[in-house]
Amino acid sequence: MPRIPDERPLSPQPGIIDELRRRLPTASVLSTPAELAPYECDGLTAFRQRPMVVVLPETVEQVQTVLRLCHAARVPVVARGAGTGLSGGALPLEDGVLLSLARFNRILHIDPDNGTARVQPGVRNLAITEAAAAHGLYYAPDPSSQIACSIGGNVAENSGGVHCLKYGLTVHNILRLTLIGIDGELFEVGAEALDSPGLDLLALMTGSEGMLAVIVEITVKLLPRPERAQGLLAAFDSVERAGAAVARLIASGITPAGLEMMDNPAIRAAEAFVHAGYPEDAAAVLICELDGFNAEVSFEVMRVRELLLDAGATEVRTARDDAERLNFWKGRKAAFPAVGRLSPDYYCMDGTIPRRELATVLKRIEALSEHYGLRVANVFHAGDGNLHPLILYDANVPGELDKAEDFGGDILELCVQVGGTVTGEHGVGVEKLNQMCVQFDSDELTQMHAVKAAFDPHGLLNPGKAVPTLHRCAEFGAMHVHHGELKFPELPRF
Ligand SMILES: Cc1cc2nc3c(=O)[nH]c(=O)nc-3n(C[C@H](O)[C@H](O)[C@H](O)COP(=O)(O)OP(=O)(O)OC[C@H]3O[C@@H](n4cnc5c(N)ncnc54)[C@H](O)[C@@H]3O)c2cc1C
C-alpha cells in the first residue's frame, strides 16, 4: 500500500490567497508555480505536492492572522521549518496553506546563569550552540542535519542525535514553548523551572508534528561544555559481535556521550566519501565518545577499551587528539550523503528496538534485503537501539520505489515485533502511517484523535499526518494483522 497521506475531501478556497495578500506584506505570500516549487516536498523527496499558497510571516501577530483566516475559512495549514524532515511531515496540501517559520530566525536571549536560551522556531539547531559557545555552553541534541534543521522542527519531531544517548532527546532539553492554536490563540506550556503543575503539555506538544499548534518560541536548556571529549573507534568482524558489545558496554554502567554503529556497506561508502581512515574490511565499526572531567574520561577510556576488546573487537583506536576524534565522526555524520553516492536513490528508515535485539534484527534486515533484491546500508544510534537502514533503489526502474517502501514497512513491523517502535526520531509524517496501525490498536488511535480534536476540532492542522484514520488501519490490517499477530508474507524466518 503506498504511504500517502490519509485521504480527505478537498475543499479549495482560492479566495484566501487575496485575503492573505491584504493582511500580510506582499513579499510574505507566494503563489506562482515557480515560487511554490521549492516547498513541494521535505527530505522525503519521493512524495511531492505543491501547496495552494505559501506564507512567510515575520511576527507572532502575522501568524495569528494566518491561522485565524484559515480557521474561519476551514483551510488546512501545514507548518514548515527547514524542510529537512524525513517522514513527509511538512508535505504540503493541494488545498492548504504552507506556513513557513523560516523568518522566525532570531535568538532572543541567552541566560548563562540559568543555562537557558529563548529562541524563535526558525533558528538552526547548530546556531544555538554557536551563539552559546561564548558562554562556554551548548545545546546538546545534535541531529546530523543540525547545520540546516530548525529548532521548531526539532521540537515538532522530538529529534535526536549522536549525543542524545547521554543527554536525552529534544523533549529532555526544552523547558517552555509559546504556541498559537488554530483559532489564533497564543498560549504557553512548560515553565522555566524543571517541573510545572498540571498535565505535562510540554511533552504532548513535543513530537506532535504540527498537528496541535504552531510553535513560535522555545526556551531550551544549555549545558556547560565538557572539560574533555575522547573518541574511540572499534572494528568488528561480525555485526552480531558489535551489537553484543553495545549491550555490554551500556550494561557496564558507563553511558557514552555517543555510541554509533556502521555496517560494512556504510563504512565503505563513508570512507570513499570523506577518507576518514575507517577499516574498510571490518563487518562493523562502533564509534564511541566519552566526555566529562579529565580524570573521569581517562578512567572510562581504559574501561571501554577493555570492554570492547573483551567483546571481540579486532581493533580499538583511541583518538590521539581532537582532530582525530572529529575525524572518527566525519564519516558517520556524512554517512547519508555518502550512501547517496552508491545508488540514484535511497530510502532512510527509522525504527527503534531493544538493544539486546540488535544482532537478530540486523540479520533479518539482511535476509529482507535478499528477499527484495535491494541493497541496504546500516548506520545507526546503536546505544539508543535506533536503527537507520538506508535502502538503496533507483526510482527510474519501474516498481523499485514500491519495493523499497514495502521493504521499509517490513523493517518497521519487525521493530514492533521485537518490542520496539516505528520511529526513533524522524516522526511518523506520511511515511509511517500504516505502521502506526501495527503499533497501536484502534482504542489507542481513537484516544490520539480525541487529543487532536481537543486542540483542533476541525482537523485543520497538518491533517492526514502522524495518526492514521481507523478506516486506513482497517484496510491495512486486513493485509498484515491477524489475531493481533504480525504476518510477514514469504519472509525468511530465523
Ligand atoms: C541528512 C539528514 C540527516 C538527518 N539526521 C537526523 C538525526 O540525526 N536525528 C533526527 O532526529 N533527525 C534527523 N533528520 C531529520 C530532520 O532533520 C529532523 O526531523 C528535523 O527536526 C526537522 O526539522 P526541520 O526544521 O527541517 O522541520 P520540517 O521538516 O520543516 O518539519 C518537520 C515537522 O515539524 C513540523 N513543524 C516544523 N516547524 C514547526 C513549528 N514551528 N510549529 C509546529 N510544527 C512545526 C512540520 O509540520 C513537520 O511535521 C535528518 C535529515 C536529513 C536530511
Ligand as a Chemical Component Dictionary entry (heavy atoms), coordinates in Angstrom:
data_LIG
# 
_chem_comp.id                   LIG 
_chem_comp.type                 NON-POLYMER 
_chem_comp.pdbx_formal_charge   0 
_chem_comp.three_letter_code    LIG 
# 
loop_
_chem_comp_atom.comp_id 
_chem_comp_atom.atom_id 
_chem_comp_atom.alt_atom_id 
_chem_comp_atom.type_symbol 
_chem_comp_atom.charge 
_chem_comp_atom.model_Cartn_x 
_chem_comp_atom.model_Cartn_y 
_chem_comp_atom.model_Cartn_z 
_chem_comp_atom.pdbx_ordinal 
LIG C1  C1  C 0 20.849 14.373 6.103  1  
LIG C2  C2  C 0 19.817 14.350 7.212  2  
LIG C3  C3  C 0 20.182 13.877 8.457  3  
LIG C4  C4  C 0 19.243 13.841 9.488  4  
LIG N1  N1  N 0 19.635 13.409 10.722 5  
LIG C5  C5  C 0 18.751 13.412 11.744 6  
LIG C6  C6  C 0 19.160 12.983 13.045 7  
LIG O1  O1  O 0 20.318 12.632 13.299 8  
LIG N2  N2  N 0 18.227 12.991 14.017 9  
LIG C7  C7  C 0 16.937 13.404 13.791 10 
LIG O2  O2  O 0 16.133 13.391 14.723 11 
LIG N3  N3  N 0 16.534 13.803 12.573 12 
LIG C8  C8  C 0 17.405 13.834 11.547 13 
LIG N4  N4  N 0 16.989 14.247 10.308 14 
LIG C9  C9  C 0 15.573 14.615 10.092 15 
LIG C10 C10 C 0 15.242 16.121 10.271 16 
LIG O3  O3  O 0 16.390 16.927 10.094 17 
LIG C11 C11 C 0 14.608 16.380 11.637 18 
LIG O4  O4  O 0 13.364 15.717 11.717 19 
LIG C12 C12 C 0 14.389 17.871 11.939 20 
LIG O5  O5  O 0 13.936 18.027 13.257 21 
LIG C13 C13 C 0 13.394 18.541 11.004 22 
LIG O6  O6  O 0 13.500 19.943 11.206 23 
LIG P1  P1  P 0 13.011 20.945 10.079 24 
LIG O7  O7  O 0 13.193 22.321 10.592 25 
LIG O8  O8  O 0 13.651 20.644 8.800  26 
LIG O9  O9  O 0 11.449 20.593 10.071 27 
LIG P2  P2  P 0 10.489 20.353 8.819  28 
LIG O10 O10 O 0 10.967 19.219 8.007  29 
LIG O11 O11 O 0 10.224 21.638 8.144  30 
LIG O12 O12 O 0 9.154  19.920 9.597  31 
LIG C14 C14 C 0 9.109  18.739 10.352 32 
LIG C15 C15 C 0 7.766  18.629 11.075 33 
LIG O13 O13 O 0 7.680  19.649 12.050 34 
LIG C16 C16 C 0 6.528  20.480 11.848 35 
LIG N5  N5  N 0 6.952  21.832 12.205 36 
LIG C17 C17 C 0 8.051  22.492 11.766 37 
LIG N6  N6  N 0 8.136  23.688 12.358 38 
LIG C18 C18 C 0 7.066  23.795 13.186 39 
LIG C19 C19 C 0 6.587  24.806 14.076 40 
LIG N7  N7  N 0 7.241  25.951 14.258 41 
LIG N8  N8  N 0 5.441  24.578 14.763 42 
LIG C20 C20 C 0 4.765  23.406 14.617 43 
LIG N9  N9  N 0 5.174  22.425 13.798 44 
LIG C21 C21 C 0 6.303  22.623 13.090 45 
LIG C22 C22 C 0 6.170  20.278 10.381 46 
LIG O14 O14 O 0 4.780  20.488 10.167 47 
LIG C23 C23 C 0 6.561  18.822 10.166 48 
LIG O15 O15 O 0 5.523  17.980 10.619 49 
LIG C24 C24 C 0 17.904 14.286 9.257  50 
LIG C25 C25 C 0 17.549 14.769 7.999  51 
LIG C26 C26 C 0 18.484 14.802 6.986  52 
LIG C27 C27 C 0 18.064 15.334 5.652  53 
# 
loop_
_chem_comp_bond.comp_id 
_chem_comp_bond.atom_id_1 
_chem_comp_bond.atom_id_2 
_chem_comp_bond.value_order 
_chem_comp_bond.pdbx_ordinal 
LIG C1  C2  SING 1  
LIG C2  C3  SING 2  
LIG C2  C26 DOUB 3  
LIG C3  C4  DOUB 4  
LIG C4  N1  SING 5  
LIG C4  C24 SING 6  
LIG N1  C5  DOUB 7  
LIG C5  C6  SING 8  
LIG C5  C8  SING 9  
LIG C6  O1  DOUB 10 
LIG C6  N2  SING 11 
LIG N2  C7  SING 12 
LIG C7  O2  DOUB 13 
LIG C7  N3  SING 14 
LIG N3  C8  DOUB 15 
LIG C8  N4  SING 16 
LIG N4  C9  SING 17 
LIG N4  C24 SING 18 
LIG C9  C10 SING 19 
LIG C10 O3  SING 20 
LIG C10 C11 SING 21 
LIG C11 O4  SING 22 
LIG C11 C12 SING 23 
LIG C12 O5  SING 24 
LIG C12 C13 SING 25 
LIG C13 O6  SING 26 
LIG O6  P1  SING 27 
LIG P1  O7  DOUB 28 
LIG P1  O8  SING 29 
LIG P1  O9  SING 30 
LIG O9  P2  SING 31 
LIG P2  O10 DOUB 32 
LIG P2  O11 SING 33 
LIG P2  O12 SING 34 
LIG O12 C14 SING 35 
LIG C14 C15 SING 36 
LIG C15 O13 SING 37 
LIG C15 C23 SING 38 
LIG O13 C16 SING 39 
LIG C16 N5  SING 40 
LIG C16 C22 SING 41 
LIG N5  C17 SING 42 
LIG N5  C21 SING 43 
LIG C17 N6  DOUB 44 
LIG N6  C18 SING 45 
LIG C18 C19 SING 46 
LIG C18 C21 DOUB 47 
LIG C19 N7  SING 48 
LIG C19 N8  DOUB 49 
LIG N8  C20 SING 50 
LIG C20 N9  DOUB 51 
LIG N9  C21 SING 52 
LIG C22 O14 SING 53 
LIG C22 C23 SING 54 
LIG C23 O15 SING 55 
LIG C24 C25 DOUB 56 
LIG C25 C26 SING 57 
LIG C26 C27 SING 58 
# 
